[in-house]
Amino acid sequence: MKQKKTSNYFLLAFTIAAFTFVFQPLTSSGQSENNFFYKKKERTLGVIFNTNTEYEELLTDETRKLEELRLGNLNLQLKNCFWTFVDYKQEQLNIAFDLGPIYGNGSWIDSSKTYYEQADHSLTGLRAKGEIDYSNLFYYSSKSFTLMQVKARGYFDLFRQHSIGTTRDSNRIITDLDEKFNATKFRYGFAVRAGWGTGRLQPMNHAMVTDYLLEKNYKGRTFSDKEKQLITRKIEKIKNHRSLATGHDIVKEADDIAGFLNQSMFLLRPENLASEWQYAEFLPRFHGSKVEIGPFFNHFNREPDFVYGGYLRYISEKYHNFKRNSSINAEIKYNRYKTNDWLSAEVALGWSYYFMLKSQFYFGFKYVPIMPLKNFKGLSDINHGVVPNISYFTQISNKTRFSFDFAWQISEDKAIMQRGPEIMFTFFRSWY
């Protein structure tokens, strides 16, 4: 017991120290003349395999229903992504639709004052899933913004289930349970945030291409920040004018940037630039920091169906050089559901490593403490969760991608955070 209390004090102290450390003065990256723009439209079609644990518990005054399921699915996914990072706004929209078979094993409990059923079960079927993520930061000054964020997700399962277990009635008579049946499941939910903030995350994707090209082709030569900025602006101009409808010519673009380096920067023309120019199509990579504050609410068509409250969030992204990025994300939330109140926090640390212009490796660690406010008796009531995670992304060609994601969720209470591994493999083709 003493060891558990010591552990709780240590984890709480870690959270407080992390928040104290990260809420440092924001970087002055909001000057418009130094802002880099990033615009991209991308459509992907691919195959996703993932496995994870799903947990549902429904409690009423009379009954309790609980289901825990280790699920795997193989999906065909169509996804559209739109990013617009300019002086006055930072806007993102992701729309995805998935369809594919599912299979799983788990257990369920259905009980009341008059009966009790417990069984292990397996299922096979089909899942259709859709999701939309939208966020908009509108800058009314160089560093101050308002924000709106909406996330909506839903899925429909059609499956056949086989359950083997026991049933106990009000007379305490136990009978065996062995049944097969067809069933459906429909789940949906959405999360909305609004608020205000200060700071800016600069997209560094074009700057990283500049750093790579200069380091590779002109090794030993020193370039000023102004020279690097001129090259980055040229790359920005070329990539921001691509069209999803008509596509783009890799060879022509590479010839354009090679000509710019030769004629405008008075550098030797790089050889075979198109072989590398076709890559560097990573997700937005940032530098800078920002703070957000505001209300939120989440809705789900199962209990807890409506949670609302307020949040304070700090994000810091550091672009070290072409090869490395690091990040700190710290958030604290006040949550309310009916008569229950609780505080939750999240501190996430991450490091990214880039290999050539093709591949990225990421390692992260997340700590999530949750503290109930009703009938709070002490630090021993705090639930602690940790999530180490790694991911790998590589570009096989200018349109073919592969990614791998792995996370292991560790929690004292699986009703708050699911325990166990989550694995995802993605192989897809991209148009942009």
Backbone hydrogen bonds, N-H to C=O, Kabsch-Sander energy under -0.5 kcal/mol:
donor,donor_aa,acceptor,acceptor_aa,energy
5,K,1,M,-2.1
6,T,2,K,-2.3
7,S,3,Q,-2.2
8,N,4,K,-2.4
9,Y,5,K,-2.5
10,F,6,T,-2.2
11,L,7,S,-2.5
12,L,8,N,-2.3
13,A,9,Y,-2.4
14,F,10,F,-2.2
15,T,11,L,-1.9
16,I,12,L,-2.3
17,A,13,A,-2.6
18,A,14,F,-2.4
19,F,15,T,-2.4
20,T,16,I,-2.3
21,F,17,A,-2.2
22,V,18,A,-2.5
23,F,19,F,-1.8
24,Q,22,V,-2.3
29,S,27,T,-1.5
31,Q,28,S,-0.5
34,N,31,Q,-1.7
35,N,32,S,-1.1
38,Y,85,F,-2.2
40,K,83,W,-2.3
42,E,81,C,-2.7
43,R,431,W,-3.0
44,T,79,K,-2.7
45,L,429,R,-2.2
46,G,77,Q,-2.2
47,V,427,F,-2.9
48,I,75,N,-2.7
49,F,425,F,-2.6
50,N,73,N,-2.1
51,T,423,I,-2.2
52,N,71,L,-2.3
54,E,69,L,-3.2
56,E,67,E,-2.7
58,L,65,K,-3.2
59,L,57,E,-0.5
60,T,63,T,-2.5
64,R,111,S,-2.3
65,K,58,L,-2.4
66,L,109,I,-2.6
67,E,56,E,-2.9
68,E,107,S,-2.6
69,L,54,E,-2.9
70,R,105,N,-3.1
71,L,52,N,-3.0
71,L,69,L,-0.8
72,G,103,Y,-2.9
73,N,50,N,-2.3
74,L,101,P,-1.9
75,N,48,I,-3.2
75,N,73,N,-0.5
76,L,99,L,-2.8
77,Q,46,G,-3.0
77,Q,75,N,-0.6
78,L,97,F,-2.4
79,K,44,T,-2.5
80,N,95,I,-2.8
81,C,42,E,-3.0
82,F,93,L,-2.4
83,W,40,K,-2.8
84,T,91,E,-2.6
85,F,38,Y,-3.1
86,V,84,T,-0.6
86,V,89,K,-2.7
90,Q,137,L,-2.0
91,E,84,T,-3.0
92,Q,135,S,-2.5
93,L,82,F,-2.3
94,N,133,D,-2.6
95,I,80,N,-2.7
96,A,131,E,-2.5
97,F,78,L,-2.3
98,D,129,K,-3.3
99,L,76,L,-1.6
100,G,127,R,-1.9
102,I,125,G,-1.9
103,Y,72,G,-2.4
104,G,123,L,-1.9
105,N,70,R,-1.7
106,G,121,H,-2.5
107,S,68,E,-2.3
108,W,119,A,-2.4
109,I,66,L,-2.7
110,D,117,E,-2.4
111,S,64,R,-2.6
112,S,115,Y,-2.7
113,K,62,E,-0.5
116,Y,168,R,-2.1
117,E,110,D,-2.5
118,Q,166,T,-2.2
119,A,108,W,-2.1
120,D,164,I,-2.6
121,H,106,G,-2.4
122,S,162,H,-2.0
123,L,104,G,-2.1
124,T,160,R,-1.8
125,G,102,I,-2.2
126,L,158,L,-2.7
127,R,100,G,-2.8
128,A,156,F,-2.3
129,K,98,D,-2.7
130,G,154,G,-2.6
131,E,96,A,-2.2
132,I,152,A,-2.7
133,D,94,N,-2.5
134,Y,150,V,-2.9
135,S,92,Q,-2.3
136,N,148,M,-2.4
137,L,90,Q,-2.1
138,F,136,N,-0.6
138,F,146,T,-2.5
139,Y,88,Y,-2.7
139,Y,137,L,-0.6
140,Y,138,F,-0.7
140,Y,144,S,-1.3
141,S,144,S,-1.3
145,F,197,G,-2.3
146,T,138,F,-2.0
147,L,195,G,-2.2
148,M,136,N,-1.7
149,Q,193,R,-2.5
150,V,134,Y,-2.9
151,K,191,A,-2.6
152,A,132,I,-2.7
153,R,189,G,-2.7
154,G,130,G,-2.2
155,Y,187,R,-2.7
156,F,128,A,-2.6
157,D,185,K,-3.2
158,L,126,L,-2.6
159,F,183,A,-2.5
160,R,124,T,-2.9
161,Q,181,F,-3.0
162,H,122,S,-2.7
163,S,179,E,-2.8
164,I,120,D,-2.9
165,G,177,L,-2.8
166,T,118,Q,-2.5
167,T,175,T,-2.6
168,R,116,Y,-2.6
169,D,173,I,-1.7
172,R,169,D,-2.0
174,I,172,R,-0.6
175,T,167,T,-2.6
177,L,165,G,-3.1
179,E,163,S,-2.2
181,F,161,Q,-2.2
183,A,159,F,-2.7
185,K,157,D,-2.1
187,R,155,Y,-2.4
189,G,153,R,-2.5
190,F,299,H,-2.2
191,A,151,K,-2.7
192,V,297,F,-2.6
193,R,149,Q,-2.6
194,A,295,P,-1.8
195,G,147,L,-1.6
196,W,293,I,-2.4
197,G,145,F,-2.1
198,T,291,V,-1.7
199,G,143,K,-2.2
200,R,289,S,-1.5
202,Q,200,R,-0.6
202,Q,287,H,-3.1
204,M,285,R,-4.6
208,M,204,M,-2.3
209,V,205,N,-1.2
210,T,206,H,-1.8
211,D,207,A,-2.5
212,Y,208,M,-2.2
213,L,209,V,-2.7
214,L,210,T,-2.4
215,E,211,D,-2.2
216,K,212,Y,-2.5
217,N,213,L,-2.4
218,Y,214,L,-1.8
221,R,218,Y,-1.9
228,K,224,S,-2.2
229,Q,225,D,-2.3
230,L,226,K,-1.9
231,I,227,E,-1.9
232,T,228,K,-2.5
233,R,229,Q,-2.4
234,K,230,L,-1.6
235,I,231,I,-2.3
236,E,232,T,-2.8
237,K,233,R,-2.4
238,I,234,K,-2.1
239,K,235,I,-2.6
240,N,236,E,-2.5
241,H,237,K,-0.7
241,H,238,I,-0.6
242,R,239,K,-1.3
243,S,247,G,-0.7
247,G,243,S,-2.1
250,I,248,H,-0.7
253,E,249,D,-2.4
254,A,250,I,-2.6
255,D,251,V,-2.2
256,D,252,K,-2.0
257,I,253,E,-2.2
258,A,254,A,-2.3
259,G,255,D,-2.2
260,F,256,D,-1.9
261,L,257,I,-2.3
262,N,258,A,-1.8
263,Q,259,G,-3.1
264,S,260,F,-2.1
265,M,260,F,-1.4
267,L,261,L,-2.3
275,S,272,N,-0.8
276,E,273,L,-1.4
277,W,273,L,-2.5
278,Q,274,A,-1.3
279,Y,276,E,-1.9
280,A,357,L,-2.7
282,F,280,A,-0.9
287,H,202,Q,-1.2
288,G,317,E,-3.2
289,S,200,R,-0.9
290,K,315,I,-2.3
291,V,198,T,-2.5
292,E,313,R,-2.8
293,I,196,W,-2.3
294,G,311,Y,-1.9
296,F,309,G,-2.1
297,F,192,V,-2.0
298,N,307,V,-3.3
299,H,190,F,-3.0
300,F,305,D,-2.0
301,N,188,Y,-2.0
307,V,298,N,-2.3
308,Y,336,R,-2.1
309,G,296,F,-2.0
310,G,334,Y,-1.3
311,Y,294,G,-2.6
312,L,332,I,-2.2
313,R,292,E,-2.8
314,Y,330,A,-3.1
315,I,290,K,-2.5
316,S,328,I,-2.8
317,E,288,G,-3.2
318,K,326,S,-3.0
319,Y,317,E,-0.5
320,H,318,K,-0.9
320,H,324,R,-1.5
321,N,324,R,-1.4
324,R,321,N,-0.5
325,N,352,S,-1.9
326,S,318,K,-1.8
327,S,350,G,-2.4
328,I,316,S,-2.5
329,N,348,A,-2.5
330,A,314,Y,-2.7
331,E,346,E,-2.4
332,I,312,L,-2.3
333,K,344,S,-3.3
334,Y,310,G,-2.7
335,N,333,K,-0.6
335,N,342,W,-3.0
336,R,308,Y,-2.2
337,Y,340,N,-2.8
340,N,337,Y,-3.0
342,W,335,N,-2.2
343,L,371,M,-2.9
344,S,333,K,-2.3
345,A,369,P,-2.1
346,E,331,E,-2.6
347,V,367,Y,-2.4
348,A,329,N,-3.0
349,L,365,F,-2.7
350,G,327,S,-2.0
351,W,363,F,-2.5
352,S,325,N,-2.9
353,Y,361,F,-2.9
354,Y,323,K,-2.4
355,F,359,S,-2.4
356,M,354,Y,-0.6
358,K,355,F,-1.3
359,S,355,F,-2.0
360,Q,393,F,-2.7
361,F,353,Y,-3.0
362,Y,391,S,-2.7
363,F,351,W,-2.4
364,G,389,N,-3.0
365,F,349,L,-2.5
366,K,387,V,-1.4
367,Y,347,V,-2.6
368,V,385,G,-3.6
370,I,383,N,-2.6
371,M,343,L,-3.3
373,L,341,D,-2.7
374,K,341,D,-0.9
376,F,373,L,-0.8
381,D,378,G,-2.1
382,I,379,L,-1.6
383,N,370,I,-2.9
385,G,368,V,-1.4
386,V,410,I,-2.6
387,V,366,K,-2.6
389,N,364,G,-2.4
390,I,406,F,-2.6
391,S,362,Y,-2.1
392,Y,404,F,-2.6
393,F,360,Q,-2.5
394,T,402,F,-2.6
395,Q,358,K,-1.1
396,I,394,T,-0.7
396,I,400,T,-1.6
397,S,400,T,-1.5
401,R,428,F,-3.0
402,F,394,T,-2.2
403,S,426,T,-2.5
404,F,392,Y,-2.6
405,D,424,M,-2.6
406,F,390,I,-2.8
407,A,422,E,-2.2
408,W,388,P,-2.1
409,Q,407,A,-0.5
409,Q,420,G,-2.6
410,I,386,V,-2.6
410,I,408,W,-0.5
412,E,384,H,-1.3
416,I,413,D,-1.5
417,M,413,D,-1.9
420,G,409,Q,-2.4
422,E,407,A,-2.7
423,I,51,T,-2.0
424,M,405,D,-2.5
425,F,49,F,-3.1
426,T,403,S,-2.6
427,F,47,V,-2.4
428,F,401,R,-1.9
429,R,45,L,-2.7
430,S,399,K,-3.3
431,W,43,R,-2.8
